[in-house]
């Protein structure tokens, strides 16, 4: 009877350790502790500008792009996120927003999937 109890305790410990490990993996992303989908929500003011190259880019969008764009890998992950895709964002247009916002230190030439930052 003691052997099955030890096995159950060991199994429970392994489950807890593996869950803690998974939590760390989920927390690590191109956007630090946040997920690209969560960061995409901050770019809601960019929705129209990310679908139409001729649409004006709101200042609130430019402010968020400047913040998120400090980590080009994060901005790329956001642009290619499920949230962005489900919102109808066109990556080939969204990638032009840093230039349209006149962000001087944008990552020109940065490859994001099959897109390059202009």
C-alpha positions as CSV (number, residue, x, y, z in Angstrom):
1,X,0.0,0.0,0.0
2,X,2.9,2.4,0.7
3,X,4.4,1.8,-2.8
4,X,1.2,3.0,-4.7
5,X,1.0,6.0,-2.4
6,X,4.6,6.9,-3.2
7,X,3.9,6.5,-6.9
8,X,0.9,8.8,-6.7
9,X,2.9,11.5,-4.8
10,X,5.8,11.2,-7.3
11,X,3.3,11.5,-10.2
12,X,1.7,14.5,-8.6
13,X,5.1,16.2,-8.1
14,X,6.0,15.5,-11.7
15,X,2.7,17.1,-12.9
16,X,3.3,20.2,-10.8
17,X,6.9,20.6,-12.0
18,X,5.9,20.1,-15.7
19,X,3.1,22.7,-15.3
20,X,5.5,25.2,-13.8
21,X,7.8,24.6,-16.8
22,X,5.0,25.1,-19.3
23,X,4.1,28.4,-17.7
24,X,7.6,29.7,-18.2
25,X,7.5,28.6,-21.9
26,X,4.2,30.4,-22.4
27,X,5.6,33.5,-20.7
28,X,8.5,33.8,-23.1
29,X,7.6,35.3,-26.4
30,X,8.9,37.9,-28.9
31,X,7.0,40.4,-26.8
32,X,8.5,39.5,-23.4
33,X,5.9,38.5,-20.8
34,X,3.0,39.5,-23.0
35,X,1.8,37.5,-26.0
36,X,1.6,38.9,-29.5
37,X,-2.2,38.5,-29.4
38,X,-2.4,40.7,-26.3
39,X,-0.1,43.3,-27.8
40,X,-2.2,43.2,-31.0
41,X,-5.2,44.4,-28.9
42,X,-3.2,47.6,-28.1
43,X,-3.0,48.3,-31.8
44,X,-6.8,48.6,-32.3
45,X,-6.5,52.2,-33.4
46,X,-4.4,50.9,-36.4
47,X,-7.1,48.7,-37.8
48,X,-8.2,50.8,-40.7
49,X,-4.6,51.9,-41.6
50,X,-3.6,48.2,-41.6
51,X,-6.2,47.4,-44.1
52,X,-5.9,50.4,-46.4
53,X,-2.6,51.9,-47.5
54,X,-4.4,55.2,-48.3
55,X,-6.1,55.5,-44.8
56,X,-4.7,58.1,-42.4
57,X,-2.8,56.6,-39.5
58,X,-4.1,57.9,-36.2
59,X,-1.6,59.4,-33.7
60,X,-2.7,56.8,-31.1
61,X,-1.7,54.1,-33.5
62,X,1.7,55.6,-34.2
63,X,2.3,55.9,-30.4
64,X,1.6,52.2,-29.9
65,X,3.6,51.2,-33.0
66,X,6.6,53.2,-31.7
67,X,6.4,51.5,-28.3
68,X,5.9,47.9,-29.6
69,X,8.3,48.5,-32.5
70,X,11.2,49.0,-30.1
71,X,11.4,45.2,-30.3
72,X,11.0,44.4,-34.1
73,X,10.5,40.7,-33.4
74,X,7.5,41.6,-31.2
75,X,6.0,44.0,-33.8
76,X,6.4,41.2,-36.4
77,X,4.8,38.6,-34.2
78,X,1.9,41.0,-33.5
79,X,1.4,41.7,-37.2
80,X,1.3,37.9,-37.9
81,X,-0.8,37.0,-34.8
82,X,-4.1,35.3,-34.8
83,X,-5.7,38.4,-33.5
84,X,-4.4,40.5,-36.3
85,X,-5.4,37.9,-38.9
86,X,-8.9,37.6,-37.5
87,X,-9.3,41.4,-37.5
88,X,-8.7,41.5,-41.2
89,X,-5.2,43.0,-41.0
90,X,-3.3,42.9,-44.3
91,X,0.4,42.2,-43.3
92,X,1.6,43.8,-46.6
93,X,-0.1,47.0,-45.6
94,X,0.4,46.8,-41.8
95,X,4.2,46.6,-42.3
96,X,4.1,50.1,-43.9
97,X,2.6,51.8,-40.8
98,X,6.0,52.6,-39.1
99,X,7.0,54.5,-42.3
100,X,3.6,56.1,-42.6
101,X,4.0,57.3,-38.9
102,X,7.4,58.8,-39.8
103,X,9.1,56.7,-37.1
104,X,12.8,57.5,-37.8
105,X,14.3,54.5,-36.0
106,X,12.1,51.9,-37.6
107,X,13.8,48.6,-38.5
108,X,14.2,49.3,-42.2
109,X,14.9,46.1,-44.0
110,X,13.8,43.9,-41.1
111,X,12.3,40.6,-42.5
112,X,8.9,39.7,-41.0
113,X,7.8,36.4,-42.6
114,X,7.8,37.2,-46.3
115,X,7.5,40.9,-45.7
116,X,10.2,43.5,-45.4
117,X,9.9,46.8,-43.4
118,X,10.2,49.7,-45.8
